[in-house]
Amino acid sequence: MRYGVTPCHDQEMGDPGRAAVPVIRTSLLLLAYCAFISLGLPDGLLGVGWPSMATNLRVSTDTVGVLLFASTVGYLISSVAAGFTLARLGVGRLLAGSTAIAGLALAGYAVSPALALLVPCALLAGFGGGAIDAGLNAYAASAFGPRHMNWLHAFFGLGVALGPLIMTGVISGGLSWRWGYGLVAGAQALLAIAFAVTVRAWSRDDAGAANTPGAAERPDGPRQATRIGATLRMPAVWLGVGAFAVYVGVEVATGLWAYLLLTEDRSVSPAIAGLCVSAYWGSLFAGRVVQGFTVERLGTGRTLTAGLTGMLAGSVLMALPGPGWLAVAGLMTIGFAAAPVFPLLTLTTADRVGGEHADRVIGLQMAASGLGGALIPAGVGVLVERVGEHTLGPSLVVLSLLLLALYAAMTGRR
């Protein structure tokens, strides 16, 4: 691969998040889009398929928590490990192997006769998914630029949306839920083959890349060996880890508990509240598409600041007592404003910690996002249950303020 760099407006304006615009290979970009879709597909399958799965396997409905726990453990382990082993394995090999593992796990779902076999499959699926997530984000952060970084994460949302459609179509067609997992496993196998065929194209050591300006910050440029301790001692690393955990916690908690706030505290009808929650996730997807067009003009720094400020403003709207439409306006504001935060924080990781540390830190950030997405919504749920639904808005305000403080701290020091 060859990457050229050109001066850009943000470089002149002093935005470190847009120092160069890479020239990228279209085939790899399209493959990355397909991979991000594939990351979201399994998440969508389980929600629709689980009632049929529970009946077929003769287990209680709440047993799904065992699968979710196993998947989360696998994700956390592999996302951290991938960040620390990426330079040794190479991006292409990591993606090919991880996708093959994920496909094998989904095939295991399709043929497992009992829950005892589904649990290790869930662990394996999480392991494969975490490595794909860390590897793709590490590569994309230094190869694809802010526009495609937004769009890649938008396509992850598309994958989450397609999963329920696939499983619904399978079950509505009179087929077993196993066919849904089998179809997605087949797609993962094809993707693994594509990654294996293109291993050389993903290489960081492409000849001549080191002579290209900015190669040290890109996936095909040389990386100096650095001690793990040097990475872990950097304050910016842990500030970034905290920011990812809090951001994903806000995103998930908003979508998880907004329905309860609207129906129980703001007297919105269940049907309308359900549509509003769907619109929230839709606004997150739309925001990433729209802001993919605008980020290269505004710059990553301005876009991130606007997004984080917008999340706070939306949280305040949800916290204010008033009619249902006020909370809905806050909900939509959070969704649209939050859209670029995750992809752009990932994109600017090397600016905060240095290119030689970026892969490791991105792996840590992916793990933190998974942990924050599980623990923070659960904590908010305890508060909602014990104090009342009205506490959702104030909780989001506090979390949004914390996120802004973490962003200010990690961009103000190295």
C-alpha positions as CSV (number, residue, x, y, z in Angstrom):
1,M,0.0,0.0,0.0
2,R,1.0,3.6,-0.5
3,Y,-0.4,6.6,1.4
4,G,0.1,10.1,0.2
5,V,-0.5,13.1,2.5
6,T,-1.7,16.5,1.6
7,P,-1.9,19.7,3.6
8,C,-5.4,20.5,5.0
9,H,-7.3,23.3,6.5
10,D,-7.1,21.8,10.0
11,Q,-3.4,21.6,9.9
12,E,-3.3,25.4,9.2
13,M,-5.8,26.0,11.9
14,G,-3.7,24.0,14.4
15,D,-6.1,21.0,14.8
16,P,-3.9,18.0,15.5
17,G,-6.7,15.6,14.7
18,R,-6.4,16.4,11.0
19,A,-2.7,16.6,10.2
20,A,-3.0,14.7,7.0
21,V,-5.5,13.2,4.6
22,P,-4.5,9.7,3.6
23,V,-4.9,8.3,0.1
24,I,-6.4,4.8,0.6
25,R,-7.0,1.6,-1.3
26,T,-10.6,1.3,-2.1
27,S,-10.7,-2.5,-1.8
28,L,-9.5,-2.3,1.8
29,L,-11.9,0.4,2.6
30,L,-14.8,-1.6,1.3
31,L,-13.6,-4.6,3.2
32,A,-13.4,-2.6,6.4
33,Y,-17.0,-1.4,5.9
34,C,-18.1,-5.0,5.5
35,A,-16.2,-5.9,8.6
36,F,-17.9,-3.2,10.7
37,I,-21.3,-4.4,9.5
38,S,-20.3,-8.0,10.5
39,L,-19.3,-6.7,14.0
40,G,-22.9,-5.5,14.6
41,L,-24.8,-8.5,13.2
42,P,-24.4,-11.0,16.1
43,D,-25.7,-8.3,18.6
44,G,-28.9,-8.0,16.7
45,L,-29.4,-11.8,16.2
46,L,-29.7,-12.6,19.9
47,G,-32.4,-10.2,20.9
48,V,-34.9,-11.6,18.3
49,G,-33.7,-15.2,18.4
50,W,-33.4,-15.8,22.2
51,P,-37.1,-16.5,22.9
52,S,-37.0,-19.4,20.3
53,M,-33.6,-20.4,21.5
54,A,-34.7,-20.6,25.2
55,T,-37.7,-22.7,24.3
56,N,-35.7,-25.0,22.0
57,L,-32.9,-25.5,24.6
58,R,-35.4,-25.7,27.5
59,V,-33.8,-22.9,29.6
60,S,-35.3,-19.9,31.4
61,T,-35.4,-16.5,29.7
62,D,-33.0,-14.9,32.1
63,T,-30.3,-17.5,31.2
64,V,-29.3,-15.1,28.4
65,G,-27.3,-13.3,31.0
66,V,-24.9,-16.2,31.1
67,L,-24.2,-15.9,27.4
68,L,-23.8,-12.1,27.6
69,F,-21.4,-12.4,30.5
70,A,-19.3,-15.0,28.6
71,S,-19.3,-12.9,25.5
72,T,-18.2,-9.8,27.5
73,V,-15.3,-11.6,29.2
74,G,-14.1,-12.8,25.8
75,Y,-14.4,-9.3,24.3
76,L,-12.5,-7.7,27.2
77,I,-9.6,-10.2,27.1
78,S,-9.1,-10.1,23.3
79,S,-9.5,-6.3,22.8
80,V,-6.7,-5.7,25.4
81,A,-4.5,-8.5,24.0
82,A,-5.0,-7.4,20.4
83,G,-3.7,-3.9,21.2
84,F,-0.5,-5.3,22.7
85,T,0.1,-8.0,20.0
86,L,-1.0,-6.2,16.9
87,A,2.6,-5.1,15.9
88,R,3.8,-8.7,16.2
89,L,0.9,-10.4,14.4
90,G,0.2,-7.8,11.8
91,V,-3.2,-6.3,11.0
92,G,-4.1,-8.7,8.2
93,R,-3.4,-11.9,10.2
94,L,-5.2,-10.6,13.2
95,L,-8.3,-9.7,11.2
96,A,-8.3,-13.0,9.3
97,G,-7.8,-15.1,12.4
98,S,-10.3,-13.2,14.5
99,T,-13.0,-13.2,11.9
100,A,-12.5,-17.0,11.4
101,I,-12.8,-17.5,15.2
102,A,-16.0,-15.4,15.2
103,G,-17.4,-17.3,12.3
104,L,-16.6,-20.6,14.0
105,A,-18.3,-19.4,17.2
106,L,-21.5,-18.5,15.3
107,A,-21.5,-21.8,13.5
108,G,-21.3,-23.4,17.0
109,Y,-24.4,-21.4,18.0
110,A,-26.1,-22.9,14.9
111,V,-25.4,-26.5,15.9
112,S,-25.2,-26.5,19.7
113,P,-27.8,-28.9,21.2
114,A,-27.5,-27.5,24.7
115,L,-26.7,-24.4,26.7
116,A,-23.5,-26.0,28.0
117,L,-22.0,-25.8,24.5
118,L,-23.5,-22.3,23.8
119,V,-21.5,-20.7,26.6
120,P,-18.0,-21.5,25.2
121,C,-19.3,-20.4,21.8
122,A,-20.3,-17.1,23.4
123,L,-16.9,-16.7,24.9
124,L,-15.3,-17.5,21.6
125,A,-17.6,-15.0,19.7
126,G,-16.7,-12.3,22.2
127,F,-13.0,-13.1,21.8
128,G,-13.2,-12.9,18.0
129,G,-15.3,-9.7,18.1
130,G,-13.0,-7.9,20.5
131,A,-9.9,-8.6,18.4
132,I,-11.7,-7.5,15.2
133,D,-12.9,-4.3,16.9
134,A,-9.5,-3.4,18.3
135,G,-7.6,-4.3,15.1
136,L,-9.9,-2.5,12.8
137,N,-10.1,0.6,14.9
138,A,-6.3,0.7,15.3
139,Y,-5.9,0.4,11.5
140,A,-8.7,2.8,10.6
141,A,-7.5,5.4,13.1
142,S,-4.3,5.9,11.1
143,A,-5.4,5.0,7.6
144,F,-8.8,6.2,6.7
145,G,-9.3,9.7,8.1
146,P,-12.1,11.3,10.0
147,R,-14.8,11.1,7.3
148,H,-14.5,7.3,6.9
149,M,-14.0,6.8,10.6
150,N,-17.4,8.2,11.2
151,W,-19.0,6.2,8.4
152,L,-17.3,3.0,9.5
153,H,-18.9,3.3,12.9
154,A,-22.2,4.2,11.2
155,F,-22.0,0.9,9.4
156,F,-21.6,-0.9,12.7
157,G,-25.0,0.5,13.6
158,L,-26.3,-0.7,10.3
159,G,-25.1,-4.2,11.2
160,V,-26.9,-4.1,14.5
161,A,-30.1,-3.1,12.7
162,L,-29.7,-5.9,10.1
163,G,-29.3,-8.6,12.6
164,P,-32.9,-8.5,13.9
165,L,-34.1,-8.4,10.3
166,I,-32.2,-11.5,9.4
167,M,-33.4,-13.5,12.4
168,T,-37.0,-12.2,12.0
169,G,-37.0,-13.2,8.3
170,V,-35.7,-16.7,9.2
171,I,-38.2,-17.3,12.0
172,S,-41.1,-15.8,10.0
173,G,-40.2,-18.1,7.2
174,G,-40.8,-21.1,9.4
175,L,-37.1,-22.0,9.8
176,S,-35.2,-22.6,13.0
177,W,-33.3,-19.8,14.7
178,R,-30.2,-21.9,13.9
179,W,-30.5,-20.8,10.3
180,G,-30.0,-17.2,11.3
181,Y,-26.7,-17.9,13.0
182,G,-25.7,-20.2,10.2
183,L,-26.2,-17.5,7.6
184,V,-24.2,-15.0,9.5
185,A,-21.5,-17.6,10.2
186,G,-21.2,-18.2,6.4
187,A,-20.8,-14.4,5.9
188,Q,-18.1,-14.3,8.5
189,A,-16.3,-17.2,6.8
190,L,-16.3,-15.3,3.5
191,L,-15.0,-12.2,5.2
192,A,-12.2,-14.3,6.9
193,I,-11.2,-15.6,3.5
194,A,-11.1,-12.0,2.1
195,F,-8.9,-10.9,5.0
196,A,-6.6,-13.9,4.5
197,V,-6.3,-13.1,0.8
198,T,-5.4,-9.5,1.5
199,V,-3.0,-10.0,4.4
200,R,-0.1,-8.4,2.5
201,A,-2.2,-5.3,1.6
202,W,-2.8,-4.6,5.3
203,S,0.9,-4.9,6.1
204,R,2.5,-2.1,8.1
205,D,5.9,-2.8,6.5
206,D,5.1,-2.0,2.9
207,A,8.3,-1.1,1.2
208,G,8.9,2.5,0.7
209,A,6.3,3.7,3.2
210,A,8.9,4.9,5.6
211,N,10.0,7.5,3.1
212,T,6.5,8.9,2.9
213,P,5.8,12.0,5.2
214,G,3.9,11.0,8.3
215,A,4.6,7.3,7.9
216,A,5.3,6.8,11.6
217,E,1.7,7.7,12.4
218,R,0.2,5.4,9.8
219,P,-0.5,1.6,9.8
220,D,2.1,0.9,7.1
221,G,4.8,2.9,8.6
222,P,7.5,1.6,11.0
223,R,6.8,1.4,14.7
224,Q,9.5,1.6,17.2
225,A,9.6,-1.0,19.9
226,T,8.4,0.5,23.2
227,R,8.1,-1.0,26.6
228,I,4.7,-1.8,27.9
229,G,5.4,0.0,31.1
230,A,6.1,3.2,29.2
231,T,2.6,3.0,27.7
232,L,0.9,2.3,30.9
233,R,2.6,5.1,32.8
234,M,1.2,7.8,30.5
235,P,-1.7,9.8,32.2
236,A,-3.3,10.4,28.8
237,V,-3.7,6.7,28.4
238,W,-5.9,6.3,31.5
239,L,-7.8,9.5,30.9
240,G,-8.6,8.2,27.4
241,V,-9.6,4.8,28.9
242,G,-11.9,6.6,31.3
243,A,-13.4,8.7,28.6
244,F,-14.3,5.7,26.4
245,A,-15.9,3.9,29.4
246,V,-18.0,7.0,30.3
247,Y,-19.0,7.7,26.7
248,V,-20.3,4.2,25.9
249,G,-22.0,4.2,29.3
250,V,-23.9,7.4,28.4
251,E,-24.8,6.1,25.0
252,V,-26.1,2.7,26.2
253,A,-27.8,4.1,29.4
254,T,-29.7,6.6,27.4
255,G,-31.0,4.1,24.9
256,L,-31.8,1.5,27.7
257,W,-33.7,3.7,30.2
258,A,-35.2,6.4,28.0
259,Y,-38.4,4.3,27.4
260,L,-39.0,4.0,31.1
261,L,-38.5,7.8,31.6
262,L,-40.9,8.7,28.8
263,T,-43.6,6.3,29.8
264,E,-43.5,6.4,33.6
265,D,-42.3,9.9,34.3
266,R,-43.4,12.0,31.2
267,S,-46.7,10.3,30.4
268,V,-45.8,9.4,26.8
269,S,-47.7,6.5,25.3
270,P,-45.8,3.2,25.0
271,A,-46.1,3.2,21.2
272,I,-44.7,6.7,20.9
273,A,-42.0,6.1,23.4
274,G,-40.9,3.0,21.6
275,L,-40.6,5.0,18.3
276,C,-38.7,7.7,20.1
277,V,-36.1,5.2,21.4
278,S,-35.8,3.8,17.9
279,A,-35.3,7.3,16.6
280,Y,-32.6,7.8,19.2
281,W,-30.5,5.0,17.7
282,G,-31.4,6.3,14.3
283,S,-30.1,9.7,15.1
284,L,-26.8,8.2,16.2
285,F,-26.5,6.5,12.8
286,A,-27.7,9.6,10.9
287,G,-25.3,11.8,12.9
288,R,-22.3,9.7,11.9
289,V,-23.3,9.8,8.2
290,V,-24.0,13.6,8.2
291,Q,-20.9,14.5,10.3
292,G,-18.8,12.4,8.1
293,F,-19.4,15.1,5.5
294,T,-18.7,18.0,7.8
295,V,-15.8,16.8,10.0
296,E,-13.1,17.5,7.4
297,R,-14.2,21.1,7.1
298,L,-14.7,21.7,10.8
299,G,-11.8,19.6,12.1
300,T,-11.9,16.8,14.6
301,G,-11.2,19.1,17.6
302,R,-14.2,21.4,16.9
303,T,-16.4,18.4,16.0
304,L,-15.6,16.6,19.2
305,T,-16.1,19.7,21.4
306,A,-19.4,20.4,19.7
307,G,-20.5,16.7,20.2
308,L,-19.6,16.6,23.8
309,T,-21.2,19.9,24.5
310,G,-24.3,18.7,22.6
311,M,-24.5,15.6,24.8
312,L,-24.5,17.8,27.9
313,A,-27.2,20.0,26.4
314,G,-29.4,17.0,25.6
315,S,-28.9,15.6,29.0
316,V,-30.0,18.9,30.6
317,L,-33.2,18.8,28.4
318,M,-33.9,15.3,29.7
319,A,-33.3,16.3,33.3
320,L,-35.6,19.4,33.2
321,P,-39.1,18.6,34.5
322,G,-41.6,19.3,31.8
323,P,-43.7,17.8,29.0
324,G,-42.7,14.6,27.2
325,W,-41.6,16.5,24.0
326,L,-38.8,18.2,26.0
327,A,-37.3,14.9,27.0
328,V,-37.7,13.6,23.5
329,A,-35.9,16.7,22.2
330,G,-33.1,15.9,24.7
331,L,-33.0,12.3,23.6
332,M,-32.6,13.2,19.9
333,T,-30.0,15.8,20.8
334,I,-27.9,13.3,22.7
335,G,-28.1,10.8,19.8
336,F,-27.0,13.2,17.1
337,A,-24.4,15.0,19.2
338,A,-22.8,11.7,20.4
339,A,-22.5,10.3,16.9
340,P,-18.9,11.4,16.1
341,V,-17.5,11.0,19.7
342,F,-16.4,7.4,19.7
343,P,-14.9,7.3,16.1
344,L,-13.1,10.6,16.5
345,L,-11.7,9.8,20.0
346,T,-10.4,6.6,18.4
347,L,-9.0,8.5,15.4
348,T,-7.1,11.0,17.6
349,T,-5.5,8.4,20.0
350,A,-2.1,8.7,18.4
351,D,-2.2,12.5,18.8
352,R,-2.7,12.1,22.5
353,V,-0.3,9.3,23.3
354,G,2.1,9.0,20.2
355,G,2.0,6.7,17.3
356,E,4.2,4.1,18.9
357,H,1.7,3.6,21.8
358,A,-1.5,4.0,19.7
359,D,-2.3,0.3,19.0
360,R,-2.0,-0.7,22.7
361,V,-4.0,2.2,23.9
362,I,-6.8,1.6,21.3
363,G,-7.0,-2.0,22.6
364,L,-7.4,-0.7,26.1
365,Q,-10.0,1.8,25.0
366,M,-12.1,-0.8,23.3
367,A,-12.0,-3.0,26.4
368,A,-13.0,0.1,28.5
369,S,-15.9,0.8,26.2
370,G,-17.2,-2.7,26.7
371,L,-16.8,-2.5,30.5
372,G,-18.4,1.0,30.7
373,G,-21.3,-0.1,28.4
374,A,-22.1,-2.9,30.9
375,L,-21.4,-1.3,34.3
376,I,-22.6,2.3,33.9
377,P,-26.1,1.5,32.5
378,A,-26.5,-1.1,35.3
379,G,-25.6,1.5,37.9
380,V,-28.0,4.0,36.4
381,G,-30.6,1.3,36.4
382,V,-30.2,0.7,40.2
383,L,-30.7,4.5,40.7
384,V,-33.8,4.5,38.5
385,E,-35.2,1.5,40.3
386,R,-34.6,2.8,43.9
387,V,-35.1,6.5,43.5
388,G,-37.3,7.0,40.4
389,E,-37.2,7.3,36.6
390,H,-36.6,11.1,36.9
391,T,-33.0,10.4,38.0
392,L,-32.0,9.4,34.4
393,G,-31.6,12.9,33.2
394,P,-29.5,14.1,36.2
395,S,-27.4,11.0,35.9
396,L,-26.7,11.7,32.3
397,V,-25.8,15.4,33.1
398,V,-23.2,14.2,35.7
399,L,-21.8,11.6,33.3
400,S,-21.6,14.2,30.4
401,L,-19.8,16.7,32.6
402,L,-17.3,14.0,33.6
403,L,-16.8,13.1,30.0
404,L,-16.1,16.7,29.1
405,A,-13.7,17.0,32.0
406,L,-11.8,13.8,30.9
407,Y,-11.6,15.1,27.3
408,A,-10.2,18.5,28.5
409,A,-7.7,16.8,30.7
410,M,-6.4,14.3,28.1
411,T,-6.1,16.8,25.4
412,G,-4.3,19.2,27.7
413,R,-1.5,16.9,28.6
414,R,0.5,13.9,27.1
